[in-house]
Amino acid sequence: MTETEAALRTLAHNVRAARNRAGLSLDEFGRRAKVSKGALVALEKAQGNPNFATLVRLADTLGVSVSALMEAPSEGRVRVVSADAIMPLWAGERGGEARLMLTTSGPAPVEVWRWKLEPGEEHPSHPHQAGVVETLSVTAGQMVLIADGAEHPVGTGQTATFDGDVPHSYRGAGTGTCHLIMTVHIPPVPAQGPPS
């Protein structure tokens, strides 16, 4: 089995398990996530290749992190992840990329991402569920964070944070490659009481 096939099987298992835990039928899940039932059936059978935006919508609908859908169960108390061992979830036309390095466990998980943006390269993101907070720390270069229509320059050594429930995008700026670490803080899923 190839690495891609193994990743699709893990994704299929995790999506199905999270959907079942949430008590969602395929029809309701598809309606909420704005993904066709056919695409969901294929995904849960480890077929197809969902894009980054679809993964974000599925995770938001299920109230979990993207990596909770992508990661196999962790072994041990310490995880060390190498960037070159992680496939990019987004690749830009000019060489930029985004890699989801890991997600912390617990009731309010945090995703840790490594991004690379080339000058003028932009990645738009749909709004996340209410309560999601993103933090961007630029380690080299310059970028522009566009949140709810307003532009915010962020340079080397600077960190920006914002509520992720608005339309937003990240754009490389300046003359060189921008490297940044992004964290996505996901709110705890409210406990569901017994049916009334």
N, C-alpha and C positions, 0 to 999 in steps of 0.2 A: 504494500500500500504506500502511495506517495505521501509526502508531507501535506500536500493540498487536500488529498482525499481524507487524510486523518483529521485535518482542520475542519473540513466540511462535516464529517461525522460528529465531531465534538460540538460544533455549532448546532447541528440538527438536534442532537440529544438535549443540549442546554436550552434551546428555544422551546422545544416540546415540554420539557420539565417545568420551565418557568411559566409557560402558558397554562399548563395544568394546575400549577400551584395558585395561579391567579384566577382559576375557574373560568377561563375564557374559551368559548368555542372558536373554531377557525374563522367562522363568519364574523363574530364580534371582534376578534383580534385583528382581522384584516380591516374591518371598518375603522377601528380606533387608530391603527397604525398607518392607514391609507396605503395598504399593500393588498394586491389581489389574492383571493383565496387560492388560486392555482399556484401562485408564486410561493405562498406559505406551505402548501402541500408539498411542492417540490423541495423547498428548504428543509422541511421536517423529514424528508426522505434522503437528505444529503445530496441533493441534486441542485444544479443551478449555481450561480455565483453572485450573491447579493452585493450591491455596491455599498460604499461607506455611508451614504445618506440613509439607505434602507436599514442598515444595522443600527444607526442612531435612533431612527423612528421606532424600530422594534424594541430596543432597550428602554427607551423613554416610556413606551406604552406598557411595558412589563414592570417598570419601576426598578430596573437593574442597570448596571454599568454595561458598556459594550464588551468589556473584557470578561464579564461574568458569562456572556454568551459565547465567548471565544476560547476561554481557558479550560483546560482539563483540570481535574481536582489537584490541588497542590499537595506536595509531599514535604513534610518537615516544617520546622518553625521559621527557617530563613530561606528566602528565595533570592537568588542573584540572577539577573537577566542581562544578557548581552544584546546590544542594539543590532548587531549583525545576525543574530539568531531569530529576529522578529521580522516578519514580512510587513512591508508598508501597507497600511489600509487606504492610503491616498497617495497618489503620485501625480505631481503637477506636470504641465506641458514643458516646463523649463528645467525640470530636474528636482523640484521640491518634493518633499514627502512627509508623511506623518506615520509614526510608529507608536502603537499602544504598547507600552513597555510592561505594565502590570496594573492591577487594581488591588487596593488594600481590602481586607475582609472586614466584616463587622456590619452593624446596622446602618452606618452612613459611609459607604465605600468612597474611595478617592481613586480616580484613574490618573496614571502618570504617563504622559505622552512626550515623545521627542519629535520636534518639527524642524524642517529645513525649508526655507522659502527663498527663492531667487528674486532679484529685483523685479518689481512689476507683477510678479506671480501672485494670484489671489485665490483663496479658498473660501467660498461662502458656506455658512452653516445655518441650518434651520433652527428656530428657537427650541430649546429643550423644555422639559417639564418644569413647572414652577418649583422654585427652591434650589435649582442647580446653579452653582457658582463656579466660574472659571477663573483661573489665575494663570497669567503668562509671564514668564521670566526670560528675558532675552540674554543669552550668554555671549553672543557675538552678532554684530551687524545691527540692522535697523528694520523695524516693521511698522505698519499702521494697523491698529485695531479699529475696526468699524463696528460700533455697537449702536443699534437703534438709529442708524443714519448719521451718527456723529463720528468723526475721525479723531483718533488719539494716537499720536506718534509714541513709539516705545523703542528706546535704544539700549545698547549694551549696558548691562548692569541695572536696568530698570525692570520693575515688576508692575503689572496692571492686573486688576481684578474687576469682575463685573458679573451681574446677574445674567445667566445664560438663557433666560426665557424670552429674549428679544432676538430679532434677526441680527446676525453678526457675521463678520468675515475677518480674515487675516490676510494682510498683503505685505509682501517683501518690499523694502524701501532701500534707498541709498544705492551704493555701487557694488556691494558685495553680498555674499550669501548671509542670510539671517538664520541663526540657530536659536531655538528656544525650547524651554521645558514648559509644558502646559499641564496643570492639574485640573481635573473636573471633579468637583465635590458634589456628590449625589445625596439628596436628603433621604432620611430613613423612610422606609415604606410603613405607613400607619398599620398598626395591628388590626386585623379584621375580626370583629366579634362574631358570635354565633348568629346564624340567620334568624331573623325574627318572624 
